[in-house]
């Protein structure tokens, strides 16, 4: 089980590559839906930050799952 987890997180330990630029751009564009949702719900800055972190986590986990299944 630990070997599978190491293999899953391995792309995050590599040097920064051009493939990761796309992941970071999509993750950074999460401020648009995060801001919309935080205004819609009526929250403040902390709700915006929470939505942004959730967005970034989902993008990174999708990327890692793709890389894991690709190998």
C-alpha positions as CSV (number, residue, x, y, z in Angstrom):
1,X,0.0,0.0,0.0
2,X,2.8,2.4,0.8
3,X,4.5,1.7,-2.5
4,X,1.3,2.6,-4.3
5,X,1.0,5.9,-2.4
6,X,4.7,6.7,-3.1
7,X,4.0,6.0,-6.8
8,X,0.8,8.2,-6.7
9,X,2.7,11.2,-5.2
10,X,5.9,10.8,-7.2
11,X,4.9,13.4,-9.9
12,X,4.8,16.0,-7.2
13,X,8.5,15.3,-6.2
14,X,9.8,15.8,-9.8
15,X,11.4,19.0,-10.9
16,X,9.0,21.6,-12.3
17,X,8.1,20.7,-15.9
18,X,6.1,22.1,-18.7
19,X,3.3,19.6,-17.9
20,X,2.9,21.0,-14.5
21,X,2.5,24.6,-15.8
22,X,-0.9,23.6,-17.2
23,X,-2.0,22.2,-13.8
24,X,-0.8,25.4,-12.0
25,X,-2.6,27.7,-14.5
26,X,-5.9,25.7,-14.1
27,X,-5.5,25.7,-10.4
28,X,-4.8,29.5,-10.3
29,X,-7.9,30.1,-12.5
30,X,-9.9,28.7,-9.6
31,X,-10.2,32.2,-8.1
32,X,-13.0,32.9,-10.6
33,X,-15.5,30.1,-9.4
34,X,-14.2,30.6,-5.8
35,X,-15.0,34.3,-5.9
36,X,-18.4,33.7,-7.5
37,X,-19.3,31.0,-4.9
38,X,-18.2,33.0,-2.0
39,X,-20.3,36.0,-3.1
40,X,-23.3,33.8,-3.9
41,X,-23.2,32.2,-0.4
42,X,-22.5,35.5,1.3
43,X,-19.3,34.6,2.9
44,X,-16.2,36.7,3.2
45,X,-12.5,36.3,2.5
46,X,-12.1,33.0,4.5
47,X,-14.9,31.3,2.5
48,X,-13.2,32.5,-0.7
49,X,-9.9,31.0,0.5
50,X,-11.6,27.7,1.4
51,X,-13.2,27.4,-2.0
52,X,-9.9,28.3,-3.7
53,X,-8.0,25.6,-1.7
54,X,-10.7,23.0,-2.5
55,X,-10.5,23.9,-6.2
56,X,-6.7,23.6,-6.3
57,X,-6.8,20.3,-4.4
58,X,-9.3,18.8,-6.9
59,X,-7.2,19.9,-9.8
60,X,-4.0,18.4,-8.3
61,X,-5.7,15.2,-7.4
62,X,-7.1,14.8,-10.9
63,X,-3.7,15.4,-12.4
64,X,-2.1,12.9,-10.0
65,X,-4.7,10.3,-10.8
66,X,-4.2,10.8,-14.5
67,X,-0.4,10.4,-14.1
68,X,-0.8,7.3,-11.9
69,X,-3.2,5.6,-14.3
70,X,-1.1,6.5,-17.3
71,X,1.9,4.6,-15.9
